[in-house]
Amino acid sequence: METASFNGFIKTILYIVLFYYIFKFLAKLFLPVLVKKVVQKAEQNFQQQYTHQNQQQNQYQNTNRDEIIVDTAKSTKPRETKKVGEYVDYEEIE
């Protein structure tokens, strides 16, 4: 079993700090490029959905020109409301 040495501890701390700064430097280089790619992909997907919706809407408008509209507001039979029970008002007694 090996014992930990002060030199090994310093090397480990140095490697951690070195890794942190290398990672930070690479993130500054590549993160803007990655974000730009993601935004472009999202924009492309949005554009495809928008054009697809417009095509469907135009197709729906072209096929549904012959409609029958029934006005239900002037119906002779009123809607029945369900009676659940009587309303009872309780008062507090002191």
N, C-alpha and C positions, 0 to 999 in steps of 0.2 A: 504494500500500500504506500502510495507516494504522499508526501505532505505538500501542502500548498506553499509556494515561495512568494516573496515580495516581487521578484522579477516577473513571475508568471502573472501575478495580479496586475502589474503595470502594463504588461503586454495585452492582456485582455481588455483593460480600460482603453488602451490606445487603439485596438482593433474596433471596439464599439464606436469610439469617436470618429475614427477614419471611415467606417461604414456609414455612419450618420451623415457626414459631410459629402461623401460620394453620392449617396442616395438623394440628398437635397439638391446637389448639382445636376444630377440626371433628371430629377423631377422638373427642375426649371427648364431644362432643354426639351423634354418630350411631353410634358403635360399639356402645354398649349396646342401642340399638334394633335394629341389625342382628343382634346375637348373640341377642336375644330372639326375633326372627323365625325364625332358623335353628333354635333349640331347639324352638320351637313346631311347625315343619315336621317336624323329626325325630320329635317326639312323635306327631304325627298319622300319619306313615308307620308308626311302630312299632305304633300302635293298630290301623291297618288290617291290617297283617300278622298281628297277634295274633288279631283276629277272623276273618280269612280262614283261619288255621291251625285255629282251633277249629271252624269250620264244616266244613272238610275232615275233621277228626278225627271229628266227630259223624257225618258222612255215611259215613265208613269203618266206624265201629262199627255203624251201623245196617244196612249192606249185608252185612257179613261175620259174620253170626250162625251160619251153617251152615259149620263148619270141620271138616276131617278132620286129626287130629294123628297123625303117624307117629312112633313112638318108635324112633329109630335107635340108641340106646345098647345095646339088647339084640339087635342083629343077630348072626346066627350066623357070618357070614364076617368075620374080623378084617381090618383094613386092612393091606395089604402095605407094608413099608418098603423103599425102594430101597437096595440095597447098592452103594456107590460104589467101595469098595476096602478094602484092609486099612489099619489104623492102624499107622504105623511111628513108634516113639519114637526120636529121635536123641539121642545124648549128645555133649557137647563133649569133644574130645580135646585135652589140653594138652601 
